[in-house]
Amino acid sequence: MGKTMAVIPVHNEAPTIASVVLATRAYLPVIVVDDASEDGSGQQAVASGAIGLTLPRHCGKGEALRRGFAEALRRGATTVVTLDGDGQHDPRDIPHLLAASQRWPESIIIGGRLNNAEAIPLPRFYAMQVASFWINWLGQCQVQDTQSGFRLYPATVLRTLRLRHGGFLFESELLMKASQAGWRVREIPMRAVYPPGRTSQYRPLRDGIPLTAYMLYRGLCFWPVQCWLACRGWLLEDKAVRYHVWRCTCVAALATMLLPLLGLCALAYLCAGHVGRWLLAATIRRFYDPRLLAHPPAVTRVLHDRYRLKRWKLV
């Protein structure tokens, strides 16, 4: 399979980073990128046996991953596993990612957390659902948890993609552009751990607004492509492909038109407590569930083989 290395971005995760590094080193060499932590996280990681890199200032998760990928590739890695330093991902699941990579070589493997959805904080779960809906549409992929940081990347993906954004947007951009360029994205279930009292580095306003703006921009750019796909799909003799292309077009069109409603429901959630939460949950479940865009594997193969989106210079 070649050489695999783990990359762990970390910012102020001193309570957990040492145990995460020790558990991960049982399977892989570890690179920890310290994003200018103020609590000694980087030093603890190095003391636990990790290769340590330190950013001179706080640059966000995306830049930490970018630096970690570059170092792993420099050291000859053919695949890279990423996980978070807060203990959310169990390193004992790394063999599952490696086994999936052997089964699906040259695919991105994601450890999806939605089998354990009840443990995910509610605002984060809603954001995950909406982001996954748009990424699945834009990338023409089939992933329920596009926001999971527990992933395996082939080195060729990391070398060839041109990524412009940082922060939490980095992983979404990587996944979407990889799928548009024809890379297969596979998802396997994983258990996520959310220890009581631990706070996520993700901030709904600080991180959610750039992601929302990016998805809106990419969506506007993608609609001509979606219309082209729909027209080409109508001419196909394969009725299954034709049906699913048109169904996804209608689902995406309705979701696009209802974006103002989604915004109002999110505002109601922030201001109206239980009633607002019910409205937001109902809207997401009805119009923004990623499963609404699901189609059979045979249709996925046709979409990837015939309509690879890099020809539209979207990647």
C-alpha positions in Angstrom: 0.0 0.0 0.0 3.0 2.3 0.4 3.8 4.6 3.2 1.0 6.2 5.2 1.4 9.1 7.6 -1.1 10.8 10.0 -1.5 14.6 10.1 -3.1 16.2 13.1 -3.8 19.9 13.2 -4.0 21.3 16.7 -4.9 24.6 18.4 -5.0 24.7 22.2 -5.8 20.9 22.7 -3.4 20.3 25.6 -5.8 18.0 27.6 -6.1 15.5 24.7 -3.3 15.8 22.2 -0.8 13.6 24.0 -3.2 10.6 24.2 -4.3 11.1 20.6 -0.7 11.1 19.4 0.2 8.0 21.5 -2.8 6.1 20.2 -2.2 7.1 16.6 1.5 6.2 16.7 0.4 2.6 17.3 -0.6 2.5 13.7 1.2 5.3 11.8 4.0 7.9 12.0 2.4 11.2 13.2 2.9 14.8 12.1 1.3 17.4 14.4 1.0 20.9 13.1 0.7 23.3 16.0 -1.5 26.3 14.9 0.1 28.8 17.3 -1.3 27.1 20.5 -1.0 29.0 23.7 -1.2 26.0 26.1 1.8 23.9 25.0 -0.1 21.6 22.7 2.8 21.4 20.3 5.4 20.6 22.9 3.2 17.8 24.4 2.7 16.3 20.9 6.5 16.2 20.3 7.1 14.8 23.7 4.6 12.0 22.9 6.6 11.1 19.7 5.1 13.2 17.0 7.0 15.1 14.3 6.2 18.7 15.2 5.6 21.7 13.0 4.7 25.1 14.4 2.9 27.9 12.6 4.2 31.4 13.6 0.7 32.7 14.1 -2.8 31.4 14.3 -3.8 30.6 10.6 -6.7 28.2 11.0 -7.2 24.5 10.3 -6.8 24.8 6.6 -3.3 26.2 6.7 -2.3 23.7 9.4 -3.5 20.8 7.1 -1.8 22.3 4.1 1.6 22.4 6.0 1.1 18.9 7.3 0.3 17.5 3.8 3.4 19.2 2.4 5.6 17.6 5.1 4.0 14.2 4.7 4.6 14.3 0.9 8.1 15.5 1.4 8.7 12.4 3.6 7.4 10.1 0.9 3.9 9.4 2.1 1.6 7.8 -0.5 -1.5 8.2 1.6 -2.3 10.6 4.4 -4.7 10.1 7.3 -6.1 13.2 9.1 -7.8 13.3 12.4 -8.5 16.0 15.0 -6.5 16.6 18.1 -9.4 17.0 20.5 -10.1 13.3 20.9 -13.3 13.3 18.8 -11.9 10.6 16.5 -10.8 7.3 17.9 -7.3 6.3 16.5 -8.3 2.7 16.9 -10.5 3.2 13.8 -7.5 4.0 11.6 -7.2 0.3 10.5 -10.8 0.6 9.1 -9.6 3.6 6.9 -6.6 1.6 5.7 -8.7 -1.4 4.9 -11.1 0.7 2.9 -8.2 2.3 1.0 -7.0 -1.2 0.0 -10.5 -2.0 -1.2 -10.9 1.3 -3.0 -7.4 2.4 -4.0 -7.1 6.0 -5.3 -10.3 7.0 -3.4 -10.7 9.5 -0.7 -12.1 7.7 2.4 -14.2 9.6 4.9 -15.1 8.3 8.4 -18.7 9.4 8.7 -20.1 10.2 12.1 -23.9 10.2 11.4 -24.4 6.7 12.8 -23.7 8.4 16.1 -25.7 11.6 15.2 -27.4 11.9 18.6 -24.0 12.7 20.2 -23.3 15.6 17.8 -24.2 19.1 19.2 -27.4 20.3 17.5 -26.1 23.5 15.8 -23.1 21.6 14.4 -25.4 18.8 13.2 -27.6 21.3 11.3 -24.6 22.9 9.7 -23.2 19.5 8.7 -26.5 18.6 7.0 -26.8 21.8 5.0 -23.1 21.8 4.0 -23.3 18.1 2.9 -26.3 18.8 0.8 -24.6 21.5 -1.2 -21.2 19.7 -1.5 -23.0 16.5 -2.7 -24.8 18.6 -5.4 -21.8 20.6 -6.5 -19.4 17.6 -6.4 -22.0 15.1 -7.7 -20.9 12.8 -4.9 -22.6 10.7 -2.2 -21.4 11.6 1.3 -23.5 12.1 4.3 -20.9 13.6 6.6 -18.8 15.9 4.4 -17.6 17.8 7.5 -15.8 14.9 9.1 -12.1 15.5 9.7 -11.3 11.8 9.9 -10.2 11.1 6.4 -7.7 9.2 4.2 -6.3 11.0 1.1 -4.2 9.5 -1.7 -1.0 11.5 -2.2 -2.0 12.1 -5.9 -5.1 14.0 -4.8 -3.1 16.3 -2.6 -0.5 16.9 -5.3 -2.9 17.8 -8.1 -5.7 19.9 -6.6 -5.3 23.6 -6.5 -6.9 24.9 -3.2 -7.3 28.5 -2.5 -9.1 28.7 0.9 -8.2 28.1 4.5 -9.9 27.6 7.8 -12.7 25.1 8.0 -13.5 25.8 4.4 -10.4 24.1 3.3 -11.7 20.5 3.8 -15.0 21.3 2.1 -13.2 22.8 -0.9 -10.9 19.9 -1.2 -13.7 17.4 -1.1 -15.8 19.2 -3.6 -13.0 19.9 -6.1 -11.7 16.3 -5.8 -15.1 14.9 -6.7 -15.6 17.4 -9.5 -12.2 16.3 -10.9 -13.3 12.7 -11.0 -11.8 11.3 -7.8 -14.1 8.8 -6.0 -15.2 9.7 -2.5 -16.2 6.8 -0.2 -17.7 6.9 3.3 -17.5 4.4 6.0 -19.2 4.7 9.5 -17.1 5.7 12.4 -17.8 6.4 16.1 -17.4 10.1 17.1 -16.7 11.0 20.8 -17.8 14.3 22.2 -16.5 14.5 25.8 -18.6 16.6 28.2 -17.2 20.1 28.7 -15.1 20.0 25.5 -15.9 22.9 23.1 -15.4 22.6 19.3 -13.0 24.9 17.5 -15.8 25.4 15.0 -17.7 28.7 15.5 -21.1 28.9 13.6 -20.7 32.6 12.8 -17.0 32.9 12.3 -16.7 29.7 10.3 -20.2 29.2 9.0 -20.6 32.5 7.2 -17.5 32.1 4.9 -18.7 28.5 4.1 -22.2 29.8 3.3 -20.8 32.6 1.1 -18.5 30.1 -0.7 -21.3 27.6 -1.4 -23.6 30.4 -2.7 -20.8 31.5 -5.1 -20.0 28.0 -6.3 -23.7 27.3 -6.7 -24.2 30.3 -9.0 -21.2 29.1 -11.0 -22.5 25.6 -11.1 -26.1 26.2 -12.3 -25.2 26.4 -16.0 -23.4 23.1 -15.6 -26.5 21.6 -13.9 -28.7 22.8 -16.7 -26.3 21.2 -19.2 -26.3 17.9 -17.3 -30.1 18.0 -17.3 -30.3 18.6 -21.0 -27.8 15.9 -21.8 -29.5 13.5 -19.4 -32.8 14.0 -21.2 -31.1 12.7 -24.4 -29.8 9.5 -22.8 -31.4 6.2 -23.5 -30.7 5.0 -19.9 -33.9 5.9 -18.2 -32.4 5.5 -14.7 -29.7 8.0 -15.3 -32.1 10.4 -17.0 -34.6 10.2 -14.1 -31.9 10.8 -11.4 -30.3 13.7 -13.2 -33.7 15.4 -13.5 -34.7 14.6 -10.0 -31.4 16.1 -8.6 -31.9 19.1 -10.8 -35.4 19.7 -9.3 -34.3 19.0 -5.7 -31.4 21.5 -6.1 -33.6 24.1 -7.8 -36.2 23.9 -4.9 -33.4 24.1 -2.3 -31.9 27.2 -4.0 -35.3 29.0 -4.1 -35.9 28.2 -0.5 -32.6 29.7 0.8 -34.4 32.7 2.2 -36.7 30.4 4.2 -33.7 28.5 5.5 -32.2 31.8 6.7 -35.4 32.8 8.4 -35.6 29.4 10.2 -32.0 29.7 11.3 -32.8 33.2 12.7 -35.9 31.7 14.5 -33.7 29.0 15.9 -31.4 31.6 17.5 -34.3 33.7 18.8 -37.3 31.5 19.5 -35.9 28.4 21.3 -37.9 25.2 20.9 -40.3 26.5 18.2 -37.4 27.8 16.1 -35.5 24.6 16.5 -38.5 22.6 15.3 -38.9 24.9 12.2 -35.2 24.6 11.3 -35.1 20.9 11.8 -38.2 20.4 9.7 -36.9 22.6 6.8 -33.5 20.8 6.7 -35.1 17.4 6.9 -37.5 18.2 4.1 -35.4 20.2 1.7 -31.7 19.9 2.6 -31.1 16.3 3.6 -28.1 15.0 1.6 -30.0 11.8 1.0 -32.4 13.7 -1.3 -29.6 13.7 -3.8 -28.8 10.0 -3.5 -28.7 7.8 -6.6 -27.6 4.2 -7.3 -23.9 3.4 -7.8 -24.5 2.7 -11.5 -25.8 6.2 -12.0 -22.8 7.6 -10.1 -20.4 5.8 -12.4 -22.1 7.3 -15.5 -22.0 10.8 -14.0 -18.3 10.5 -13.2 -17.3 8.8 -16.4 -19.3 10.9 -18.9 -19.7 14.3 -17.1 -16.4 14.8 -15.3 -16.7 18.4 -14.2 -13.1 19.5 -14.6 -13.8 20.1 -18.3 -15.8 23.1 -17.1 -12.8 24.5 -15.3 -14.6 24.4 -12.0 -11.7 22.7 -10.2 
